[in-house]
């Protein structure tokens, strides 16, 4: 074994020759999640996040490797901070690639992670269990590649604040946020139903009656947000989810902005999803509630 899950990370390993098997144990069940070959870096998660090893790595052929002890790693990071940034990006690429990854079964802030249920530009979403209540929740984890970005940190904090302030039956509910595993998490209500994007992909064009029901709920969510001075700015089928009972939930307020507030000088880049952005958002003009109404039209067009 090169690394053992649950043990203190003692080194960074660069595999030169040979093959290894990466596996994680969730309670008493082992999951093989990947095989690695030459030029693979191993052990970066424990070193970057200051956590125990998240997986067991076992040689399945003879291997030859370069080993950098932990104390040397930290000395290098002090001298070359870009090394930590590069390894954070490596962590971001590896997490969330499949339903079971190296966070499966781990307990963070009192939540046991069950599986990855989604991956997007800002990070991953995991299904988890609140160990204190037994409640099923969704953990939205900010991608490690963004942990060094001040703008990304602000967006994550805004999403938490907006969703807590906008209590409404058609807006996703947020419970709390916390820091763990070298990044930030938002704890949200878990919805087992599909997104509007998945429904469109599965069934194609929607019937007028179905569209009216969807629009009615979406209009109530947007009306509530706009009355409270919040513009969503990223309305699209992937950000509209349904519960098993059919209740619409407007998700992902990561790009939302309080109407009337100007963007800081570091946040003036064009953000959003091009297929659903109105012209004024492309050219960086000031935005208000009307932006979401144009987003809304784009959402319906995609259903046809």
TORKOL-4160 file (C-alpha; in steps of 0.2 Angstrom, whole numbers, padded with zeros to 4 digits, m for minus):
304
<pt num="1" X="0000" Y="0000" Z="0000"/>
<pt num="2" X="0006" Y="0017" Z="m0005"/>
<pt num="3" X="m0007" Y="0026" Z="0005"/>
<pt num="4" X="m0021" Y="0020" Z="0017"/>
<pt num="5" X="m0037" Y="0029" Z="0020"/>
<pt num="6" X="m0039" Y="0037" Z="0037"/>
<pt num="7" X="m0021" Y="0038" Z="0040"/>
<pt num="8" X="m0011" Y="0054" Z="0041"/>
<pt num="9" X="m0003" Y="0060" Z="0024"/>
<pt num="10" X="0016" Y="0058" Z="0025"/>
<pt num="11" X="0021" Y="0062" Z="0008"/>
<pt num="12" X="0017" Y="0067" Z="m0010"/>
<pt num="13" X="0020" Y="0053" Z="m0023"/>
<pt num="14" X="0024" Y="0054" Z="m0041"/>
<pt num="15" X="0021" Y="0037" Z="m0050"/>
<pt num="16" X="0035" Y="0034" Z="m0063"/>
<pt num="17" X="0032" Y="0017" Z="m0068"/>
<pt num="18" X="0018" Y="0004" Z="m0063"/>
<pt num="19" X="0000" Y="0003" Z="m0060"/>
<pt num="20" X="m0010" Y="0007" Z="m0044"/>
<pt num="21" X="m0028" Y="0004" Z="m0038"/>
<pt num="22" X="m0037" Y="0018" Z="m0029"/>
<pt num="23" X="m0052" Y="0013" Z="m0018"/>
<pt num="24" X="m0062" Y="0020" Z="m0004"/>
<pt num="25" X="m0071" Y="0012" Z="0010"/>
<pt num="26" X="m0089" Y="0018" Z="0015"/>
<pt num="27" X="m0093" Y="0009" Z="0031"/>
<pt num="28" X="m0089" Y="m0009" Z="0027"/>
<pt num="29" X="m0090" Y="m0008" Z="0008"/>
<pt num="30" X="m0075" Y="m0005" Z="m0003"/>
<pt num="31" X="m0077" Y="0004" Z="m0019"/>
<pt num="32" X="m0063" Y="0004" Z="m0033"/>
<pt num="33" X="m0064" Y="0021" Z="m0041"/>
<pt num="34" X="m0049" Y="0022" Z="m0052"/>
<pt num="35" X="m0033" Y="0015" Z="m0058"/>
<pt num="36" X="m0017" Y="0025" Z="m0060"/>
<pt num="37" X="m0002" Y="0024" Z="m0071"/>
<pt num="38" X="0015" Y="0033" Z="m0074"/>
<pt num="39" X="0016" Y="0052" Z="m0071"/>
<pt num="40" X="0002" Y="0051" Z="m0059"/>
<pt num="41" X="0002" Y="0062" Z="m0043"/>
<pt num="42" X="m0004" Y="0053" Z="m0027"/>
<pt num="43" X="m0008" Y="0060" Z="m0010"/>
<pt num="44" X="m0011" Y="0078" Z="m0014"/>
<pt num="45" X="m0028" Y="0079" Z="m0006"/>
<pt num="46" X="m0022" Y="0075" Z="0012"/>
<pt num="47" X="m0007" Y="0088" Z="0010"/>
<pt num="48" X="m0017" Y="0102" Z="0002"/>
<pt num="49" X="m0033" Y="0100" Z="0014"/>
<pt num="50" X="m0023" Y="0095" Z="0030"/>
<pt num="51" X="m0035" Y="0080" Z="0031"/>
<pt num="52" X="m0032" Y="0062" Z="0033"/>
<pt num="53" X="m0029" Y="0052" Z="0017"/>
<pt num="54" X="m0046" Y="0050" Z="0008"/>
<pt num="55" X="m0042" Y="0034" Z="m0001"/>
<pt num="56" X="m0032" Y="0019" Z="m0001"/>
<pt num="57" X="m0019" Y="0017" Z="m0015"/>
<pt num="58" X="m0012" Y="0000" Z="m0018"/>
<pt num="59" X="0001" Y="m0006" Z="m0031"/>
<pt num="60" X="m0006" Y="m0019" Z="m0042"/>
<pt num="61" X="0011" Y="m0021" Z="m0052"/>
<pt num="62" X="0028" Y="m0017" Z="m0047"/>
<pt num="63" X="0030" Y="0002" Z="m0046"/>
<pt num="64" X="0044" Y="0015" Z="m0046"/>
<pt num="65" X="0040" Y="0032" Z="m0038"/>
<pt num="66" X="0047" Y="0049" Z="m0033"/>
<pt num="67" X="0042" Y="0053" Z="m0015"/>
<pt num="68" X="0042" Y="0070" Z="m0007"/>
<pt num="69" X="0040" Y="0070" Z="0012"/>
<pt num="70" X="0027" Y="0081" Z="0020"/>
<pt num="71" X="0039" Y="0093" Z="0028"/>
<pt num="72" X="0048" Y="0096" Z="0012"/>
<pt num="73" X="0031" Y="0098" Z="0003"/>
<pt num="74" X="0027" Y="0112" Z="0015"/>
<pt num="75" X="0044" Y="0121" Z="0013"/>
<pt num="76" X="0041" Y="0121" Z="m0006"/>
<pt num="77" X="0024" Y="0128" Z="m0004"/>
<pt num="78" X="0030" Y="0142" Z="0006"/>
<pt num="79" X="0043" Y="0146" Z="m0007"/>
<pt num="80" X="0032" Y="0142" Z="m0022"/>
<pt num="81" X="0014" Y="0145" Z="m0018"/>
<pt num="82" X="0009" Y="0141" Z="m0036"/>
<pt num="83" X="0012" Y="0123" Z="m0031"/>
<pt num="84" X="m0003" Y="0123" Z="m0019"/>
<pt num="85" X="m0014" Y="0131" Z="m0032"/>
<pt num="86" X="m0009" Y="0118" Z="m0045"/>
<pt num="87" X="m0013" Y="0104" Z="m0034"/>
<pt num="88" X="m0029" Y="0112" Z="m0029"/>
<pt num="89" X="m0034" Y="0112" Z="m0047"/>
<pt num="90" X="m0029" Y="0093" Z="m0048"/>
<pt num="91" X="m0041" Y="0090" Z="m0033"/>
<pt num="92" X="m0055" Y="0099" Z="m0043"/>
<pt num="93" X="m0053" Y="0088" Z="m0058"/>
<pt num="94" X="m0053" Y="0072" Z="m0048"/>
<pt num="95" X="m0068" Y="0075" Z="m0037"/>
<pt num="96" X="m0086" Y="0073" Z="m0044"/>
<pt num="97" X="m0081" Y="0064" Z="m0059"/>
<pt num="98" X="m0092" Y="0049" Z="m0054"/>
<pt num="99" X="m0106" Y="0045" Z="m0041"/>
<pt num="100" X="m0093" Y="0037" Z="m0029"/>
<pt num="101" X="m0077" Y="0047" Z="m0027"/>
<pt num="102" X="m0065" Y="0049" Z="m0013"/>
<pt num="103" X="m0077" Y="0059" Z="m0002"/>
<pt num="104" X="m0090" Y="0045" Z="m0002"/>
<pt num="105" X="m0093" Y="0040" Z="0016"/>
<pt num="106" X="m0083" Y="0054" Z="0024"/>
<pt num="107" X="m0090" Y="0064" Z="0038"/>
<pt num="108" X="m0089" Y="0083" Z="0037"/>
<pt num="109" X="m0096" Y="0095" Z="0050"/>
<pt num="110" X="m0108" Y="0082" Z="0055"/>
<pt num="111" X="m0114" Y="0076" Z="0038"/>
<pt num="112" X="m0110" Y="0059" Z="0030"/>
<pt num="113" X="m0107" Y="0060" Z="0012"/>
<pt num="114" X="m0117" Y="0047" Z="0002"/>
<pt num="115" X="m0113" Y="0051" Z="m0016"/>
<pt num="116" X="m0110" Y="0064" Z="m0029"/>
<pt num="117" X="m0126" Y="0070" Z="m0038"/>
<pt num="118" X="m0120" Y="0085" Z="m0048"/>
<pt num="119" X="m0105" Y="0094" Z="m0055"/>
<pt num="120" X="m0105" Y="0112" Z="m0062"/>
<pt num="121" X="m0094" Y="0127" Z="m0065"/>
<pt num="122" X="m0093" Y="0132" Z="m0047"/>
<pt num="123" X="m0091" Y="0115" Z="m0039"/>
<pt num="124" X="m0100" Y="0098" Z="m0034"/>
<pt num="125" X="m0116" Y="0094" Z="m0026"/>
<pt num="126" X="m0116" Y="0079" Z="m0014"/>
<pt num="127" X="m0131" Y="0069" Z="m0006"/>
<pt num="128" X="m0127" Y="0068" Z="0012"/>
<pt num="129" X="m0135" Y="0063" Z="0029"/>
<pt num="130" X="m0137" Y="0075" Z="0044"/>
<pt num="131" X="m0130" Y="0063" Z="0057"/>
<pt num="132" X="m0139" Y="0073" Z="0071"/>
<pt num="133" X="m0156" Y="0073" Z="0063"/>
<pt num="134" X="m0156" Y="0059" Z="0050"/>
<pt num="135" X="m0161" Y="0072" Z="0037"/>
<pt num="136" X="m0156" Y="0070" Z="0019"/>
<pt num="137" X="m0147" Y="0086" Z="0013"/>
<pt num="138" X="m0137" Y="0092" Z="m0002"/>
<pt num="139" X="m0120" Y="0098" Z="0001"/>
<pt num="140" X="m0114" Y="0111" Z="m0012"/>
<pt num="141" X="m0095" Y="0111" Z="m0012"/>
<pt num="142" X="m0085" Y="0125" Z="m0020"/>
<pt num="143" X="m0072" Y="0118" Z="m0032"/>
<pt num="144" X="m0055" Y="0118" Z="m0025"/>
<pt num="145" X="m0049" Y="0127" Z="m0041"/>
<pt num="146" X="m0059" Y="0142" Z="m0035"/>
<pt num="147" X="m0053" Y="0143" Z="m0017"/>
<pt num="148" X="m0039" Y="0155" Z="m0021"/>
<pt num="149" X="m0052" Y="0167" Z="m0030"/>
<pt num="150" X="m0059" Y="0181" Z="m0020"/>
<pt num="151" X="m0073" Y="0184" Z="m0032"/>
<pt num="152" X="m0078" Y="0165" Z="m0031"/>
<pt num="153" X="m0078" Y="0167" Z="m0012"/>
<pt num="154" X="m0089" Y="0182" Z="m0013"/>
<pt num="155" X="m0101" Y="0173" Z="m0025"/>
<pt num="156" X="m0102" Y="0158" Z="m0013"/>
<pt num="157" X="m0106" Y="0169" Z="0001"/>
<pt num="158" X="m0119" Y="0179" Z="m0008"/>
<pt num="159" X="m0128" Y="0163" Z="m0013"/>
<pt num="160" X="m0129" Y="0158" Z="0005"/>
<pt num="161" X="m0136" Y="0174" Z="0010"/>
<pt num="162" X="m0148" Y="0177" Z="m0004"/>
<pt num="163" X="m0156" Y="0159" Z="m0002"/>
<pt num="164" X="m0157" Y="0162" Z="0017"/>
<pt num="165" X="m0166" Y="0179" Z="0015"/>
<pt num="166" X="m0177" Y="0173" Z="0001"/>
<pt num="167" X="m0188" Y="0160" Z="0010"/>
<pt num="168" X="m0201" Y="0154" Z="m0003"/>
<pt num="169" X="m0209" Y="0138" Z="m0008"/>
<pt num="170" X="m0202" Y="0139" Z="m0025"/>
<pt num="171" X="m0184" Y="0144" Z="m0020"/>
<pt num="172" X="m0171" Y="0131" Z="m0014"/>
<pt num="173" X="m0169" Y="0131" Z="0005"/>
<pt num="174" X="m0153" Y="0134" Z="0013"/>
<pt num="175" X="m0149" Y="0128" Z="0031"/>
<pt num="176" X="m0131" Y="0133" Z="0034"/>
<pt num="177" X="m0113" Y="0134" Z="0027"/>
<pt num="178" X="m0096" Y="0128" Z="0034"/>
<pt num="179" X="m0078" Y="0126" Z="0029"/>
<pt num="180" X="m0070" Y="0109" Z="0028"/>
<pt num="181" X="m0058" Y="0099" Z="0017"/>
<pt num="182" X="m0050" Y="0115" Z="0012"/>
<pt num="183" X="m0065" Y="0123" Z="0004"/>
<pt num="184" X="m0083" Y="0130" Z="0008"/>
<pt num="185" X="m0099" Y="0120" Z="0008"/>
<pt num="186" X="m0117" Y="0126" Z="0008"/>
<pt num="187" X="m0130" Y="0114" Z="0016"/>
<pt num="188" X="m0146" Y="0114" Z="0006"/>
<pt num="189" X="m0163" Y="0105" Z="0006"/>
<pt num="190" X="m0161" Y="0089" Z="m0005"/>
<pt num="191" X="m0173" Y="0087" Z="m0019"/>
<pt num="192" X="m0175" Y="0070" Z="m0027"/>
<pt num="193" X="m0184" Y="0075" Z="m0043"/>
<pt num="194" X="m0176" Y="0080" Z="m0060"/>
<pt num="195" X="m0170" Y="0097" Z="m0067"/>
<pt num="196" X="m0180" Y="0105" Z="m0081"/>
<pt num="197" X="m0165" Y="0102" Z="m0092"/>
<pt num="198" X="m0166" Y="0083" Z="m0089"/>
<pt num="199" X="m0185" Y="0083" Z="m0092"/>
<pt num="200" X="m0182" Y="0092" Z="m0109"/>
<pt num="201" X="m0168" Y="0080" Z="m0114"/>
<pt num="202" X="m0179" Y="0065" Z="m0109"/>
<pt num="203" X="m0196" Y="0071" Z="m0117"/>
<pt num="204" X="m0192" Y="0084" Z="m0129"/>
<pt num="205" X="m0205" Y="0097" Z="m0132"/>
<pt num="206" X="m0217" Y="0101" Z="m0118"/>
<pt num="207" X="m0236" Y="0103" Z="m0119"/>
<pt num="208" X="m0244" Y="0120" Z="m0116"/>
<pt num="209" X="m0252" Y="0114" Z="m0100"/>
<pt num="210" X="m0235" Y="0108" Z="m0093"/>
<pt num="211" X="m0227" Y="0125" Z="m0098"/>
<pt num="212" X="m0240" Y="0135" Z="m0090"/>
<pt num="213" X="m0238" Y="0125" Z="m0073"/>
<pt num="214" X="m0219" Y="0128" Z="m0074"/>
<pt num="215" X="m0220" Y="0146" Z="m0079"/>
<pt num="216" X="m0233" Y="0150" Z="m0065"/>
<pt num="217" X="m0221" Y="0143" Z="m0051"/>
<pt num="218" X="m0206" Y="0151" Z="m0059"/>
<pt num="219" X="m0215" Y="0167" Z="m0060"/>
<pt num="220" X="m0219" Y="0166" Z="m0041"/>
<pt num="221" X="m0201" Y="0163" Z="m0037"/>
<pt num="222" X="m0194" Y="0177" Z="m0048"/>
<pt num="223" X="m0208" Y="0189" Z="m0041"/>
<pt num="224" X="m0203" Y="0185" Z="m0023"/>
<pt num="225" X="m0184" Y="0188" Z="m0027"/>
<pt num="226" X="m0187" Y="0204" Z="m0037"/>
<pt num="227" X="m0198" Y="0211" Z="m0023"/>
<pt num="228" X="m0183" Y="0208" Z="m0011"/>
<pt num="229" X="m0171" Y="0217" Z="m0023"/>
<pt num="230" X="m0162" Y="0201" Z="m0030"/>
<pt num="231" X="m0159" Y="0198" Z="m0048"/>
<pt num="232" X="m0155" Y="0179" Z="m0052"/>
<pt num="233" X="m0144" Y="0182" Z="m0068"/>
<pt num="234" X="m0142" Y="0164" Z="m0072"/>
<pt num="235" X="m0160" Y="0157" Z="m0076"/>
<pt num="236" X="m0159" Y="0141" Z="m0086"/>
<pt num="237" X="m0166" Y="0124" Z="m0087"/>
<pt num="238" X="m0152" Y="0116" Z="m0077"/>
<pt num="239" X="m0155" Y="0128" Z="m0062"/>
<pt num="240" X="m0174" Y="0124" Z="m0061"/>
<pt num="241" X="m0177" Y="0108" Z="m0051"/>
<pt num="242" X="m0193" Y="0098" Z="m0046"/>
<pt num="243" X="m0197" Y="0089" Z="m0030"/>
<pt num="244" X="m0205" Y="0072" Z="m0031"/>
<pt num="245" X="m0222" Y="0080" Z="m0029"/>
<pt num="246" X="m0219" Y="0092" Z="m0044"/>
<pt num="247" X="m0215" Y="0108" Z="m0034"/>
<pt num="248" X="m0203" Y="0119" Z="m0044"/>
<pt num="249" X="m0187" Y="0125" Z="m0035"/>
<pt num="250" X="m0177" Y="0139" Z="m0042"/>
<pt num="251" X="m0158" Y="0135" Z="m0038"/>
<pt num="252" X="m0141" Y="0142" Z="m0039"/>
<pt num="253" X="m0140" Y="0160" Z="m0034"/>
<pt num="254" X="m0121" Y="0160" Z="m0036"/>
<pt num="255" X="m0122" Y="0174" Z="m0050"/>
<pt num="256" X="m0137" Y="0183" Z="m0041"/>
<pt num="257" X="m0135" Y="0202" Z="m0038"/>
<pt num="258" X="m0144" Y="0214" Z="m0027"/>
<pt num="259" X="m0153" Y="0226" Z="m0040"/>
<pt num="260" X="m0145" Y="0243" Z="m0040"/>
<pt num="261" X="m0129" Y="0237" Z="m0033"/>
<pt num="262" X="m0114" Y="0240" Z="m0045"/>
<pt num="263" X="m0101" Y="0227" Z="m0047"/>
<pt num="264" X="m0084" Y="0229" Z="m0040"/>
<pt num="265" X="m0069" Y="0232" Z="m0051"/>
<pt num="266" X="m0063" Y="0214" Z="m0049"/>
<pt num="267" X="m0081" Y="0207" Z="m0054"/>
<pt num="268" X="m0084" Y="0216" Z="m0071"/>
<pt num="269" X="m0081" Y="0201" Z="m0082"/>
<pt num="270" X="m0096" Y="0194" Z="m0091"/>
<pt num="271" X="m0103" Y="0180" Z="m0082"/>
<pt num="272" X="m0118" Y="0169" Z="m0085"/>
<pt num="273" X="m0123" Y="0155" Z="m0098"/>
<pt num="274" X="m0122" Y="0162" Z="m0116"/>
<pt num="275" X="m0137" Y="0153" Z="m0123"/>
<pt num="276" X="m0148" Y="0161" Z="m0110"/>
<pt num="277" X="m0140" Y="0178" Z="m0108"/>
<pt num="278" X="m0149" Y="0194" Z="m0114"/>
<pt num="279" X="m0139" Y="0206" Z="m0124"/>
<pt num="280" X="m0136" Y="0219" Z="m0110"/>
<pt num="281" X="m0128" Y="0205" Z="m0100"/>
<pt num="282" X="m0116" Y="0201" Z="m0114"/>
<pt num="283" X="m0110" Y="0219" Z="m0115"/>
<pt num="284" X="m0108" Y="0221" Z="m0097"/>
<pt num="285" X="m0122" Y="0234" Z="m0094"/>
<pt num="286" X="m0131" Y="0237" Z="m0078"/>
<pt num="287" X="m0144" Y="0223" Z="m0075"/>
<pt num="288" X="m0161" Y="0223" Z="m0066"/>
<pt num="289" X="m0176" Y="0212" Z="m0064"/>
<pt num="290" X="m0180" Y="0213" Z="m0083"/>
<pt num="291" X="m0164" Y="0202" Z="m0086"/>
<pt num="292" X="m0172" Y="0187" Z="m0078"/>
<pt num="293" X="m0188" Y="0190" Z="m0088"/>
<pt num="294" X="m0177" Y="0188" Z="m0104"/>
<pt num="295" X="m0169" Y="0173" Z="m0096"/>
<pt num="296" X="m0186" Y="0166" Z="m0094"/>
<pt num="297" X="m0191" Y="0167" Z="m0112"/>
<pt num="298" X="m0174" Y="0158" Z="m0117"/>
<pt num="299" X="m0179" Y="0144" Z="m0105"/>
<pt num="300" X="m0195" Y="0141" Z="m0114"/>
<pt num="301" X="m0187" Y="0142" Z="m0131"/>
<pt num="302" X="m0176" Y="0128" Z="m0126"/>
<pt num="303" X="m0191" Y="0117" Z="m0123"/>
<pt num="304" X="m0196" Y="0118" Z="m0141"/>
